[in-house]
Amino acid sequence: MRSSIALLIASASAAVLIATPARAYDFRQLVKYSHQEYPTSSDFCNAWDTACKEYVPKDQSLKYEGSTCEPGDYQGKHAKTEALVDCVFDHNGDEHEPQPVTHHIAAKVHATYLGDNNA
């Protein structure tokens, strides 16, 4: 009897999770940066994070949400010259209305895109 109740609760929980729409955004872009300008991946990521936080968008409704800087490519290779990055702001602070401004930050820190998605 106990196992039947536990199974029923687990099934109901799974149904709720499946029915709940999940919003997962991944705005990361692969960029290349100069090892001479940024001798370590930490130097680049610190510059990236600072530039993102200090960015002032023309659209005053945009509020800083956060940034990502992961050294290396999608397999973690080339960590001294490449990184997966993003810089995201939200419209009026609403996390359901993200607006990536990654291309502005890439220009500011002299990074170049290595993919075709210029978010």
C-alpha positions in Angstrom: 0.0 0.0 0.0 2.8 2.4 0.9 4.6 1.7 -2.3 1.4 2.4 -4.3 1.0 5.7 -2.6 4.6 6.6 -3.2 4.3 5.6 -6.9 1.2 7.7 -7.2 2.9 10.7 -5.7 5.9 10.3 -7.9 3.8 9.9 -11.0 1.8 13.1 -10.2 5.0 15.0 -9.5 6.4 13.9 -12.9 3.2 14.9 -14.7 3.4 18.4 -13.1 7.0 18.8 -14.2 6.2 17.7 -17.7 3.3 20.0 -18.0 5.2 23.0 -16.6 6.7 25.0 -19.5 10.5 25.5 -19.0 12.3 28.5 -20.2 15.9 27.8 -20.8 18.0 30.3 -22.6 21.5 29.7 -23.8 22.9 32.7 -25.4 26.6 31.7 -25.2 28.7 32.5 -28.2 32.2 31.1 -29.0 34.7 33.9 -29.3 38.4 34.2 -29.9 40.6 36.7 -27.9 44.2 37.7 -28.0 46.5 35.8 -25.7 48.8 38.9 -25.9 46.1 41.2 -24.7 44.7 38.7 -22.1 47.6 36.4 -21.0 45.2 34.2 -19.0 41.6 33.1 -19.4 40.9 34.7 -16.0 42.2 38.1 -17.4 39.8 37.8 -20.4 36.8 36.6 -18.3 37.4 39.4 -15.7 37.4 42.0 -18.6 34.3 40.3 -20.1 32.3 40.4 -16.9 33.4 44.0 -16.1 32.5 45.2 -19.6 29.1 43.5 -19.4 28.3 45.0 -16.0 29.3 48.5 -17.1 27.5 48.4 -20.4 24.9 51.1 -20.7 22.3 50.1 -23.4 20.5 52.8 -25.5 17.2 51.2 -24.5 16.8 52.3 -20.9 14.3 49.6 -20.2 17.1 47.0 -20.3 18.4 46.0 -16.9 21.6 43.9 -16.4 20.8 40.2 -15.7 24.2 38.6 -15.9 27.1 37.3 -17.9 28.9 34.1 -18.7 32.5 33.5 -19.5 33.7 29.9 -19.8 37.3 29.4 -21.0 37.6 27.1 -24.0 35.4 26.0 -26.8 32.5 23.5 -26.6 34.9 20.7 -25.7 37.0 22.8 -23.3 39.9 23.1 -25.8 41.8 26.3 -26.6 41.2 27.8 -23.2 44.0 30.3 -23.6 42.4 32.0 -26.7 38.7 31.0 -26.8 35.7 31.3 -24.5 32.0 30.7 -24.5 30.5 34.0 -23.5 27.2 35.9 -23.1 26.0 39.1 -21.7 22.2 39.3 -21.0 19.9 42.2 -20.0 16.2 41.9 -19.4 13.4 44.3 -20.5 12.3 46.1 -17.4 14.0 43.5 -15.2 11.7 40.7 -16.5 13.7 37.6 -16.7 11.2 36.2 -19.3 12.2 38.9 -21.7 16.0 38.4 -22.1 18.0 40.5 -24.5 21.5 39.4 -25.3 24.0 42.2 -25.9 26.9 39.9 -26.4 28.1 41.5 -29.7 28.5 44.9 -28.0 30.7 43.4 -25.3 32.7 41.4 -27.8 33.6 44.5 -29.6 34.5 46.3 -26.4 37.0 43.6 -25.3 38.3 43.0 -28.9 36.9 39.5 -29.2 35.8 38.0 -32.5 33.1 35.5 -33.1 34.0 32.0 -34.2 30.4 31.0 -35.2 27.6 32.4 -37.3 25.2 33.3 -34.5 25.8 37.0 -33.7 23.5 37.4 -30.7 
